[in-house]
Amino acid sequence: MSNDAEMRKPILQNFDAYGNRIDKIHTTEGWRFFKGQAAQEGLISIPYNGGSRVHQVAKLYLFNPSSGMYSCPLAMTDGAAFTLRFLKREKS
């Protein structure tokens, strides 16, 4: 799966055959596998469910080299979750 995710990156398709905007991301079996593994391990939820950032970083450090850069969208998700949580706390 690692080789598949590394060698066959996701492809963004902006338009269909008729010129309609669709913005669809085509992923390979390797990327879909790592999506499931990241969810099963709870890589993003660790600090939000009582774990520490150090624990999260350690798990991501081990996950990243074999995941074909799947950790990049994980980092974006974590950043968005942190920002939303921060903004919610600021309103209170």
N, C-alpha and C positions, 0 to 999 in steps of 0.2 A: 504494500500500500504506500509505503514511503517513496519508493521509486516512481510509482504512478503519480502521486501528488507532486513530486518534485519535477518530473519531466513533462507533465501535462497540466499546465496552469489553467485556471478558470478563464473563460472567454466571455466577454461582454458583447451581446448582440443588441445594438441600438434600434435597428429597424427590421421589419419582416420583409418578405419578398415583394410586398405591395407598397413599401415606403412608409408604412405606419410605425410610429414610435412604440417599441415594446420594452426596451431596457431589460432584457432577460440575461441572467448569468448562467452559463453552462459549466457545470463542474464535473469532474471525473469521479470514478469510484473511490480513488484514494482520498480525495477531499471530502466526499460524503462519509467515508469511514472515520476520518479524523474529527469531523463534526460530531459524530456520535460518541467518540472516545472523549472528546473535550467535555461534552454534556454529562457523560457518565461519571467522569472524575470531578465535575463541578468546578472546573478551573477558574471560571469567572466569579462564581458565587462564594468562594472561600472567605474573602474578607467581609462579605455582607451577611454571612451566617455565623459569625462569631469567631472565625479563623483570623489569622494574621496575614498581613501583606507578605511577610517573610516566607510563610508557608506557601502562599500562592506563587511567589517568585521562584521558589525552589522547584515546585512542580512544573511551572512553565519552562524553567531552565532545562529540565530533563525532557520535556515534551517537544520543545521547539526544534532541535536538530533533526528529528526524524519525521516531522509533520509537514514537510514541504511548504513551509511558511504559513501554515494554517493559523499560527499564533498571531498573525497580523490582524485579521478580522476580530480575533478574540481581544486584542489590545484596544481596538476601536470600540468594541462593545463595553469593555470595562471602563473606558474613558467616558462614554456616554452615560453609563449607570452612575459613575461617581459624580459627574456633573449634575445629573438630575437629582441625586440624593442631596448634594450640596445646596442646590437651588431650593429644594423643598425645605431644608433646614433653615435657610436664610429667611424664608417667608414666615416661618413660625415665630 
